[in-house]
Amino acid sequence: MFKGRIDALRARMAENGIDVALITDDDNIYYLTGYYDYLHMEFGRPTILVVQKDGESLLITPTIDLVMAEAAAQVDRIAAWNDGAGEEWRAELPSAVRHAATIGIEPDHMPPLVRAYLDTLLDAKAMASVTPLMADMRMIKSAGELQLARHAGLVANAMMTAGRAAIGDGVPEYEVALATTQAGTRKAADLLAAHYTDTAMSPNMHFLQIMASGEEIVKTHHRATTRIMRHGEPVFLCFCGMTNFHRFKLGFDRTFWISKITDDTQAAVYEVALASQKAALDALRPGVTAESVHAAYAEVIQSAGYDYPFRCGRATGFSFLEKPQLVTGDKTILKPGMVLAVDGSVSTDTFRAQIGDSFILTADGYETVTDHPKRIEDVII
């Protein structure tokens, strides 16, 4: 699988006149080689994948992660470097790019220290962005990736069910986060044991739980705190960061109420949010533009007298954000095999409602990946 992806990248490089590609985005390195390291850029230790159009693939990675790289990376050669020893990660780059007329880089995903070094090594005119090539490669998922998406959906469903069950009057928010993490991890572990042979892949779901309750619900990316939830309050749960099964990501959100809805205006806002997602799903199918799905969603919200709060959705995969985005200006034609998170949402000064799910585009429509009730009567706990 990984060798085929590198070969596919080489073909695209040849078509676009790129002789060497320097891949520094962690998700792209995994997509192409199967390797991911645990320290990476934030520790000042770059990992760089060098792909020659007509030569070897080379992984430059810290010595501290060499054993992991040797076990996982499907590349022709690995060059390990150590902190403070010789030229470190720079040692291999001059020879890798010496005879290349055009070098492809990822400008928005390259550590500043690597980019600064390349600027001393290469003429700016010799560098081109390889980001569009990678983004286009990753839009249509393989059968194996679609299996990961479906399994990620099962993990997300388990987390949502557990989170819902943990919500209640007198319960602190962090108890919900503990419940979702445990449920997701256990479901992931079961799936890994039943369907995968990669024993090095962790089942653990890890991310600061996005949730908000009561008056904090207007804070879109609020994290679980010690706040005590109360009878009649709304509660928002989001798993867009936590659903990460076998490194495959999804989007998934719900808004709930504890026992009853005490403010009828909240119910009205929720119904508009739900209708906006439905409008987007009515428009979602192969052959339409990404922006047309957003337009259908936005029309419902704006017709009800609100501003749409954000784009309707985005593609997901081994990254949280992939191409295309369901937003004005993205004219990408949707195709079968894409995985898309599609939201409905409305925000006011005192309340916000959001309903989001993930879908696989099929030849004649879409397949639902995440599944939890969303009718207003079903989200009152």
N, C-alpha and C positions, 0 to 999 in steps of 0.2 A: 504493500500500500504506500509506504513512505517513499520507496525508490521510484515508484510510478509518479508520485507528485513532484519529485525533483526533476525527473525527466520531462514532465509537463511544463515545469517552470523553464527549463532549458529551451524547450520549443518556443515558448512565448518570448524568451530573451532573444532568440535568433530572429523572430519576426519583428522585434522592435529595436534591433541593432544594439543590444546590450551584451557586452563580452563577459563581464563578471558582475555578479550580484552579491552585495554584502547585506545579509539579513540580520537585523538586530532586534526585531520585535519578538518578544518571548513566545507569543501565540503562533507566529509564523514559523519560528524555529521548531516548535513542537509539531505543527502541521506538516512540515517538510521532512522531519527526521525522527519524530517520536521522542525527542529528548526535551526535558524541562529540568531546570535546576532550582534549588531552593533559596539561593541567595540572590543571584542575578544583579541587576543594575543598582538597586538601592544600596548595596554594600560597596559600590565602586569597583565591582568586578565584572567587566563586560564579557558577554558571550557573543561570538560573532560566527555566523554560518557563511562560508564563502562558497558560492556556486559558480563554477566555470562553465561557460557555454559549451566548450568542447573539451573540458578537462575534469579534474577530480572535484569532489565535494569535500570541504574541509571545515571541521568544527574547531573553533578556537574557544577554549573554556578554562576556567580556573582549575588548578591542580586539586583544590579541595573537593571538587565535584567530579574528578576524573573517573572514579569507580562507577558513579551513576551514568556518566556519559558513555563509558565503554559498554555498559549493560543495555542502554536504551537507544543510543543514537545510531541510526542506519545511514552512515556516511562512509566515504572512502578512507578518510584519515582524520585523526583527532590530534590537535596540538594543544597540550596543556601548558599553562603559564602560572607562575607563582608570584605572590606579592613581593615587590622589590627586587626580583631576580632578573637581571639583564634588561631587555626591552619590554618585558611582560607581554601583554597581548599585542603589542605593536610589532613584535619580531617577524611574524609571518606575512603581514600586510604588504610591505613593499614588493616582495616577489610575487604575491598573488595578483597584484594589479599592474605590474611592470609593463606588460605587453598589451594591455587592454586600451582600446580607443575610447570606449564608453563603459563607465562603472555605474551600476544601478545601486542606489541606496534607498533607505526608508527615512526621509528627512524628518518626519514627525515622530519617529520611533527609534531614533538613534541617540544614545547617550551623548551629552554635550562634549565630554572629554574625547570620545571617539570621533565625533564630527570635527572637533578642533584639530585633531591629529591629521585627519584626512585632508583638511584645508591646507596643511603644510606639505602634504604629499602629492596632491593632485591639483590640477587646474580646475576651477569651478565649471568650466565648459565641458569637462570630461565626465561630470557626474549627472546622472539622470535619475528620476524617481522610479523605483520598481514597485512602489505601493499600489498603483492601479492594476498592475499585472497580478499581484497577489490577491487583491480584493476581488477581481473578476474570477480568478481560479477558485476562490472559496465560496462563491455565491451558490452554486449548485452542489448540493450534498450528495455524496456517494451512498450506496445502500448501507454500508457500515455506519456512516455518520447518521443516517436516518434512524437506524436502530438505536444509536446513542441518544438521539433526540427523544425517541419514544420512551426509553428507559429513564432519561432525565425527567420526562413528564410524570412517570410513576413516582419518582422520588419527590418531585414538587407536590404532587397530589397528597402524598403521605405527610409532608410537612404542613400543608394547608389544613388537612384534617386534624392533625395534632395541635396546631396552633389554635384552631377554632375551639377544640375541646378544652383547651387550657384557659380560654378567655372567660372571665366571670367577675361578678361584683366582689370587691375586696382582694382581687388578685393583682400582684405587681406585674408590670409589663415584662420584666426579665424572666419570669416563670414561663411566659409564652415562648420566649426565645430559646430557653432550655428545652422545652418540649419539641419545638420544630427541629432543632439541631439533632436531638436524639432520634426522632422519628425518621428524618432524612438519612442519617448515617446508617441506621439499621436497615432501611429499605435498600440503600445503595450497597451495603455489604451483602445482602441476599442476592441482589442482581449480579454483582461481581462474581459471587461464588457459583451462580447458576449458569452464567452466559459468557464469562471471560476467563482467560488463562493468565492475564497480567496480574500476578500477585503483588507487584510493586505499587499498583495504583491504590491510593488511599480511598476508603469509602467516606471519610469524615466530611461532613458539611460544615463549612467554616466561613463566617462573615458576620459582621455586626448586624443583627436583625433589624431591618427597616420596619418600624411600626410606630403608630401614634394613636393616642386615645384622648377622648374628651376634647378640651380646648386646644390641645396640641395637634389635633388632626390636620390643621392647616399647614403643618410643617411636613413637606413632602417626603424628605429623606431623614426624618427624625429616627433616632435609634432607640431600642428598648432601654428603659431606665427603671428606677425604683418606684416610679409613679404607680399609685394604686388605682385600678380601674373601678368604675362605679356603675350601678344600675342606670340604664337609660342612655349611657354614653355610646358614641360611635367609636369603632376601632378599625384601624387600617393595617393590613398585613401585606408586605411586599417581599417576594422571593427572587427578584431580578439579580441579586448578588449571590444569594445562597444556593440557588439551583445550579450546581456545577458538578454534574456526574461524569466521571471519566473525562473531565475537562470540558465537557459540552455544557453550554449555558442556555438558559431559557428566561423568558419573562413571565411573571405570574403575580397577580394582585387581586385582593378582595377588600371590600369594606363591609364591616359587620356592625350590629348594634347589640348591646347587652339587655336582654329581656324585652325591651320595647323601644319604639322611636318616640321620644318625648317632644320633638320639634318637627312639625309637619313640613316645614320648609326644607329640612334635610331630606325627607323622602322625595320631595319634588326634584331637588337637585340630583339625587341618586338616579331617578328615572330618566333624566336627561342624559346623564353619563352612560347609563345602560343602553339607551337608544343610540347614542353616538357610536358605541362599539358595534351595535347591530348594523348600523348604516355602513360602517367600514367593512364588516364581514359580508354584507350584501354586495359590496363592490369588489371584494377580494377574489381574484381568480387569475389564471395565467392569461397573458396577452394585454393586460391593462398596465398603465404606468403606476409607479409607486406613489406619485403625488396625487393620483386620482383617488386612491383609497383615503389618503389624508383629507382630501377635499370633501368627501362624503361625510367623514367624521366631523370635520369643522363646521359644515353646513348645519348639522343638527344642533350643535352647541351655540353657534352664532344666531340661529333662528329663534332660539329660546332666550336670547338676550345676554349671553355670556361671551367672553373671549375664550377661544380654545387655550388650554393651559400649557400645552407642549405638543410635539409631533405625535401623530397617531401611533407610530410604532417604528420598529427597526428589525433588521435581520440579526439573527444570533447564530452561534456555532461554537467554535473554540475561543471566540472572543465575545465579550458582552455586547459589543457594537460592531456589526459587519455591514457590508453593502448588500442591498440598498436600504435607505431610510424612507419610511412612509411620511414624507414631508413635502411641502411646496418646494419645487425646484428640482426634485429628484425624478428624472424622466426615465429611469431604468424600467424596462419592460419586465414584468413579473413572469417567472417561468417555473414549471414543475421542479421540485427538488429544493426550492428555497425554504428556509425555516424562518418564520416571522413572528415577532411579538406584536400583538395588536391591542391597543388600549381604548377605553372610553373613559372620559374624565371631565369633571366640572369643578372649578374652584370659586369660592366666594370669600368674603372677609372672615367669616366665622366657621366655614365648613368646606370640606372638599370630599368628593366621592371619586373613586377610581376602581375600574374593573379591567383587568388585563389577562390575556391568555396567549399561548403560543400555538402556532399552526404550521403544518407542512403543506405546501402547495402541491396539488395533484394535477393530473391532466385535465380534470373537469371541475376543479374547485379547490377544496382544502380538507385536510384531516386535522381534527382537534387533538392537540398533544396534552394540554393541561385541562383538567376537568373538575370543577367544583360548582355547586349551585350558585346562581347569581340573581334569580328573581328576588325582589325585595322581601317577600315573605319568607324566603329561604335563608336570608342572611341576618335574620333576627335570632339571636342565640337565647 
